[in-house]
Amino acid sequence: MEYRYLGRSGLKVSVLTMGTMTFGGSEKIGNTSAEDAARQVDMCLDAGINLYDTANVYNAGVSEEILGAVLAENGRRQKALVATKVRFKMGEGPNEVGLSRHHIIEQCKQSLKRLKTDVIDLYQVHEWDGMTPIEETMEALDTLVRHGHVRYIGCSNYSGWHIMKALMAADRRQGERFVSQQVHYSLHSRDAEYELVPISQDQGLGMLIWSPLAGGLLSGKYRRNSGPDSGRHVGGFREPPVHDWDKLYTVIEEIVAIAEARGVSGAQVALSWLLARPGVTSVIIGGRNEKQFADNIAAAAFKLSDEERARLDAVSRPPLLYPYWHQSFTAQDRLSAVDLDLIEPYAEEFKRG
């Protein structure tokens, strides 16, 4: 297992992270029992995976409870880093939602109890809260770190300007900065490359990737003229939204072609592509059963060739949006390495144009 530093911190995390949203869940997203969860955690620990991601809102706290119970046994906690999140509604009261000081600190206490631990290794704000001053949010997170309840802080599902606003608020008071962001990113959805990947590189944030298989769409099971009988998208699951099914199926066809030629699963191809992308620290894997987990874990050792990566890039690349296309025309003499990671792949396209 390969380990990478989480942003500018001194913490090393495995390139694969175990996601636990299915723990105690529903049939739509996967209903993993405590017994199955223990076996899956052991599989990940045996493979060298050291980061375990959950959230207080996952199945109304049940995911945290199951993960906490599993890690509390057989010395598992000493081998694991625990990441959880706060932001979404956890009760009926007016203050049981959001990123206020009240909600963050109260929910941290509750998460610590459910996780059966004295400290959360990575505490992440799960989504933006535009109604709470960012200074209040960052001060509350800083307090948790200073009091020893949390070791590192991160964000998830923030836009570029949200992240920069938060980092500025932290720097202004010399408080704790985000060390990471959790991002939706895959061969189906490369939106993060416009702002979130460059910000991670420029500001020294680790990137943890959620839904790297687009909720299973990139596994190879969903094809242009066929699909599975069960799964998230069979029941109308909305994440991620698909705006261009034809393009998605073209991406899937390329994934399947490479997978068949290499004798691996489509999931391993899609995960391997992500692990080599600029700025990516760790990819969050999950599974409805142990077979899926074992297959995803194998992606850590699977490497795509340059030619295979180029084929996947070509069919999945999004259009270059403004102001980046304008910069590609007029700012070539003053672009940094971070700028070029985004713009350079489009050079031939614009040259032809």
C-alpha positions as CSV (number, residue, x, y, z in Angstrom):
1,M,0.0,0.0,0.0
2,E,1.3,3.4,-0.9
3,Y,0.9,6.3,1.6
4,R,0.8,10.0,0.9
5,Y,1.0,13.1,3.1
6,L,-2.4,14.6,3.7
7,G,-1.9,18.1,2.3
8,R,0.9,20.1,4.1
9,S,0.4,18.1,7.3
10,G,2.8,15.5,8.6
11,L,0.0,12.8,8.5
12,K,0.4,10.0,6.0
13,V,-2.7,8.3,4.7
14,S,-3.2,5.3,2.4
15,V,-4.0,6.0,-1.2
16,L,-7.3,4.1,-0.6
17,T,-9.7,5.1,2.1
18,M,-12.5,2.9,3.4
19,G,-15.9,4.6,3.1
20,T,-18.6,3.5,5.5
21,M,-21.8,5.1,4.2
22,T,-23.4,1.6,3.7
23,F,-22.9,0.7,7.4
24,G,-26.4,0.1,8.8
25,G,-27.8,1.7,5.6
26,S,-30.7,0.9,3.3
27,E,-31.0,-1.4,0.4
28,K,-30.7,1.5,-2.0
29,I,-27.1,2.4,-0.9
30,G,-26.2,-0.9,0.7
31,N,-27.1,-2.3,4.1
32,T,-23.9,-3.5,5.7
33,S,-24.4,-5.3,9.1
34,A,-22.0,-4.9,12.0
35,E,-20.6,-8.4,11.3
36,D,-20.0,-7.7,7.6
37,A,-18.5,-4.3,8.6
38,A,-16.0,-6.0,10.9
39,R,-14.9,-8.4,8.1
40,Q,-14.6,-5.5,5.6
41,V,-12.6,-3.4,8.0
42,D,-10.3,-6.3,8.6
43,M,-9.8,-6.7,4.9
44,C,-8.8,-3.1,4.6
45,L,-6.5,-3.2,7.6
46,D,-4.8,-6.3,6.2
47,A,-4.3,-4.5,2.9
48,G,-2.7,-1.5,4.7
49,I,-5.6,1.0,4.4
50,N,-5.4,3.3,7.4
51,L,-8.1,5.9,6.8
52,Y,-11.8,5.2,7.6
53,D,-14.3,7.8,6.6
54,T,-17.8,8.3,7.9
55,A,-20.2,11.1,8.9
56,N,-22.7,11.8,11.7
57,V,-25.5,12.0,9.1
58,Y,-24.8,8.6,7.6
59,N,-27.9,6.6,8.6
60,A,-28.6,9.0,11.5
61,G,-25.4,8.1,13.3
62,V,-25.6,4.3,12.8
63,S,-22.6,4.3,10.5
64,E,-20.5,6.0,13.2
65,E,-21.8,3.6,15.9
66,I,-20.9,0.5,13.8
67,L,-17.5,1.8,12.8
68,G,-16.8,2.8,16.5
69,A,-17.8,-0.6,17.8
70,V,-15.7,-2.4,15.2
71,L,-12.6,-0.3,15.7
72,A,-12.9,-0.6,19.5
73,E,-12.3,-4.4,19.3
74,N,-9.0,-6.4,18.7
75,G,-6.8,-3.3,18.7
76,R,-8.1,-2.1,15.4
77,R,-8.3,1.6,16.5
78,Q,-4.5,1.7,17.0
79,K,-4.1,0.9,13.3
80,A,-6.8,3.3,12.0
81,L,-7.3,7.0,11.4
82,V,-10.9,8.0,11.7
83,A,-12.5,10.8,9.7
84,T,-16.0,12.0,10.2
85,K,-18.1,15.1,9.2
86,V,-20.6,17.6,10.5
87,R,-23.1,20.0,8.9
88,F,-26.4,18.3,8.1
89,K,-29.6,18.1,10.2
90,M,-29.3,15.8,13.2
91,G,-32.5,16.7,15.0
92,E,-35.7,18.8,15.0
93,G,-34.4,21.8,16.8
94,P,-33.5,25.0,15.0
95,N,-29.8,24.7,16.0
96,E,-29.3,21.1,15.1
97,V,-28.1,21.8,11.6
98,G,-25.4,24.0,10.0
99,L,-21.9,25.1,10.9
100,S,-22.5,27.3,13.9
101,R,-20.2,27.0,16.9
102,H,-23.1,25.5,18.8
103,H,-23.8,22.7,16.3
104,I,-20.1,21.9,15.5
105,I,-19.1,21.5,19.1
106,E,-22.2,19.6,20.2
107,Q,-22.0,17.2,17.2
108,C,-18.3,16.6,17.8
109,K,-19.2,15.4,21.3
110,Q,-21.9,13.1,19.9
111,S,-19.6,11.7,17.2
112,L,-16.9,11.0,19.8
113,K,-19.4,9.0,21.8
114,R,-20.7,7.0,18.8
115,L,-17.1,6.4,17.6
116,K,-16.0,5.2,21.0
117,T,-12.9,7.3,20.8
118,D,-11.2,10.2,22.6
119,V,-10.1,12.0,19.4
120,I,-11.3,12.3,15.8
121,D,-8.3,12.3,13.5
122,L,-9.9,14.3,10.7
123,Y,-13.0,16.4,11.3
124,Q,-14.6,17.7,8.1
125,V,-17.3,20.2,7.4
126,H,-19.6,18.3,5.2
127,E,-21.1,21.1,3.1
128,W,-21.1,24.9,2.9
129,D,-23.2,26.9,5.3
130,G,-23.8,30.3,3.8
131,M,-25.8,31.5,6.8
132,T,-23.0,31.2,9.4
133,P,-20.1,33.6,9.4
134,I,-17.0,31.6,8.2
135,E,-15.1,33.1,11.1
136,E,-17.4,31.4,13.6
137,T,-17.0,28.1,11.8
138,M,-13.2,28.2,11.6
139,E,-12.9,29.4,15.3
140,A,-15.1,26.5,16.5
141,L,-13.0,24.0,14.5
142,D,-9.8,25.6,15.9
143,T,-11.2,25.2,19.4
144,L,-11.7,21.5,18.9
145,V,-8.1,21.1,17.8
146,R,-6.7,23.1,20.7
147,H,-8.7,21.1,23.2
148,G,-7.5,17.8,21.8
149,H,-10.9,16.5,20.5
150,V,-9.8,16.7,16.9
151,R,-6.3,16.4,15.3
152,Y,-6.9,17.8,11.8
153,I,-9.7,19.6,10.0
154,G,-11.0,19.5,6.4
155,C,-13.9,20.5,4.2
156,S,-16.1,18.8,1.7
157,N,-18.2,20.0,-1.2
158,Y,-17.0,23.5,-1.0
159,S,-16.5,25.7,-4.0
160,G,-13.2,27.4,-4.8
161,W,-14.2,30.7,-3.3
162,H,-15.7,29.0,-0.2
163,I,-12.3,27.4,0.4
164,M,-10.3,30.5,0.0
165,K,-12.6,32.4,2.3
166,A,-12.2,29.8,5.0
167,L,-8.4,29.7,4.6
168,M,-8.3,33.5,4.8
169,A,-10.4,33.5,8.0
170,A,-8.1,30.9,9.6
171,D,-4.9,32.7,8.5
172,R,-6.2,36.0,9.8
173,R,-6.5,34.7,13.4
174,Q,-3.5,32.3,13.0
175,G,-5.9,29.4,13.6
176,E,-6.0,25.8,12.2
177,R,-6.3,25.6,8.4
178,F,-8.0,22.9,6.4
179,V,-5.5,20.2,5.6
180,S,-7.8,18.5,3.1
181,Q,-10.9,18.7,1.1
182,Q,-13.2,15.8,0.1
183,V,-14.2,16.1,-3.5
184,H,-16.5,14.4,-6.0
185,Y,-14.3,13.5,-8.9
186,S,-14.3,10.7,-11.5
187,L,-13.9,9.9,-15.1
188,H,-17.6,10.8,-15.4
189,S,-17.3,14.1,-13.5
190,R,-14.2,16.1,-13.9
191,D,-15.6,19.4,-12.8
192,A,-13.2,19.6,-9.9
193,E,-10.3,20.2,-12.3
194,Y,-11.5,23.8,-13.0
195,E,-11.1,25.1,-9.4
196,L,-10.8,22.5,-6.7
197,V,-7.8,20.6,-8.0
198,P,-5.8,23.8,-8.6
199,I,-6.7,25.2,-5.2
200,S,-5.6,21.9,-3.6
201,Q,-2.2,22.1,-5.3
202,D,-1.7,25.8,-4.7
203,Q,-2.8,25.9,-1.0
204,G,-1.4,22.5,0.0
205,L,-4.7,20.6,0.6
206,G,-4.9,16.9,0.4
207,M,-7.7,15.6,-1.8
208,L,-9.9,12.8,-0.7
209,I,-12.1,11.6,-3.6
210,W,-15.7,10.5,-2.9
211,S,-17.8,8.4,-5.4
212,P,-14.9,7.6,-7.6
213,L,-17.0,5.2,-9.6
214,A,-19.9,7.6,-9.9
215,G,-22.1,5.6,-7.7
216,G,-21.2,2.4,-9.6
217,L,-21.8,3.8,-13.1
218,L,-18.2,3.4,-14.0
219,S,-17.9,-0.2,-12.8
220,G,-18.7,-1.5,-16.2
221,K,-22.1,-3.0,-15.2
222,Y,-24.1,-0.1,-16.8
223,R,-23.9,-0.3,-20.6
224,R,-25.5,1.5,-23.5
225,N,-28.0,-1.3,-24.0
226,S,-28.1,-3.1,-20.7
227,G,-27.6,-2.8,-17.0
228,P,-27.9,-4.5,-13.6
229,D,-31.1,-5.5,-11.9
230,S,-30.1,-3.9,-8.7
231,G,-28.0,-1.0,-7.5
232,R,-28.2,2.7,-6.6
233,H,-29.1,4.0,-10.0
234,V,-31.7,1.3,-10.7
235,G,-33.8,2.9,-8.0
236,G,-33.3,6.4,-9.3
237,F,-30.4,7.5,-7.1
238,R,-29.5,11.1,-8.1
239,E,-25.8,11.3,-7.3
240,P,-24.1,12.0,-9.5
241,P,-26.4,13.7,-12.0
242,V,-25.8,12.6,-15.6
243,H,-26.2,15.4,-18.2
244,D,-24.9,13.6,-21.2
245,W,-25.6,9.8,-21.2
246,D,-24.0,9.3,-24.6
247,K,-20.7,10.7,-23.4
248,L,-21.0,8.6,-20.2
249,Y,-21.5,5.4,-22.2
250,T,-18.5,6.3,-24.4
251,V,-16.4,6.7,-21.3
252,I,-17.7,3.3,-19.9
253,E,-16.9,1.6,-23.3
254,E,-13.3,2.8,-23.1
255,I,-13.0,1.6,-19.5
256,V,-14.4,-1.8,-20.4
257,A,-12.1,-2.1,-23.4
258,I,-9.1,-1.5,-21.3
259,A,-10.3,-3.7,-18.5
260,E,-10.9,-6.6,-20.8
261,A,-7.5,-6.2,-22.4
262,R,-5.8,-6.1,-19.1
263,G,-7.9,-8.8,-17.4
264,V,-9.1,-6.6,-14.5
265,S,-12.4,-5.0,-13.6
266,G,-13.7,-1.7,-14.9
267,A,-13.6,-0.4,-11.3
268,Q,-9.9,-1.0,-11.1
269,V,-9.3,1.0,-14.3
270,A,-11.4,3.9,-13.1
271,L,-9.8,4.0,-9.7
272,S,-6.3,3.7,-11.1
273,W,-6.9,6.7,-13.4
274,L,-7.9,8.8,-10.4
275,L,-4.9,7.7,-8.2
276,A,-2.5,9.2,-10.8
277,R,-4.3,12.5,-11.2
278,P,-2.6,15.7,-10.0
279,G,-3.4,16.6,-6.4
280,V,-5.2,13.4,-5.5
281,T,-4.2,12.0,-2.1
282,S,-6.6,9.1,-1.4
283,V,-9.7,7.6,-3.1
284,I,-12.6,6.5,-1.0
285,I,-13.8,3.0,-1.8
286,G,-16.9,1.2,-0.7
287,G,-18.7,-2.0,-1.5
288,R,-22.0,-3.7,-1.0
289,N,-20.1,-7.0,-0.3
290,E,-16.6,-8.3,0.4
291,K,-16.1,-9.3,-3.3
292,Q,-16.5,-5.6,-4.3
293,F,-14.2,-4.5,-1.5
294,A,-11.5,-7.0,-2.5
295,D,-11.7,-5.8,-6.2
296,N,-11.5,-2.2,-5.2
297,I,-8.5,-2.8,-2.9
298,A,-6.6,-4.4,-5.8
299,A,-6.7,-1.0,-7.6
300,A,-3.9,0.2,-5.4
301,A,-1.5,-2.1,-7.2
302,F,-2.9,-1.7,-10.7
303,K,-1.2,0.8,-13.0
304,L,-2.4,2.1,-16.3
305,S,0.0,2.7,-19.2
306,D,0.5,6.2,-20.6
307,E,-1.4,5.2,-23.7
308,E,-4.3,3.8,-21.7
309,R,-4.5,7.0,-19.6
310,A,-4.4,9.1,-22.8
311,R,-7.4,7.2,-24.2
312,L,-9.4,7.7,-21.0
313,D,-8.4,11.4,-20.9
314,A,-9.6,11.9,-24.5
315,V,-13.1,10.5,-24.0
316,S,-13.7,12.1,-20.6
317,R,-12.1,15.5,-20.8
318,P,-14.6,18.4,-20.2
319,P,-14.6,21.6,-22.3
320,L,-12.2,24.3,-21.1
321,L,-14.4,27.0,-19.5
322,Y,-13.8,30.7,-19.3
323,P,-11.5,32.2,-18.1
324,Y,-9.2,29.2,-18.8
325,W,-9.7,29.2,-22.6
326,H,-8.9,32.9,-22.7
327,Q,-5.8,32.3,-20.5
328,S,-4.7,29.5,-22.9
329,F,-4.8,32.1,-25.8
330,T,-3.2,35.1,-24.1
331,A,-1.3,34.1,-20.9
332,Q,1.0,31.3,-22.1
333,D,4.1,33.3,-21.1
334,R,3.0,33.7,-17.5
335,L,1.4,30.4,-16.5
336,S,2.5,28.4,-13.4
337,A,2.8,24.6,-13.2
338,V,-0.6,24.5,-11.5
339,D,-2.1,26.5,-14.4
340,L,-0.6,24.2,-16.9
341,D,-1.9,21.1,-15.3
342,L,-5.4,22.3,-16.3
343,I,-4.7,24.1,-19.6
344,E,-1.9,22.2,-21.3
345,P,-3.9,19.1,-22.2
346,Y,-6.1,21.4,-24.4
347,A,-3.2,22.8,-26.4
348,E,-3.5,20.6,-29.4
349,E,-7.3,21.1,-29.5
350,F,-6.9,24.9,-29.6
351,K,-4.1,24.6,-32.1
352,R,-6.4,22.7,-34.5
353,G,-9.2,25.2,-33.9
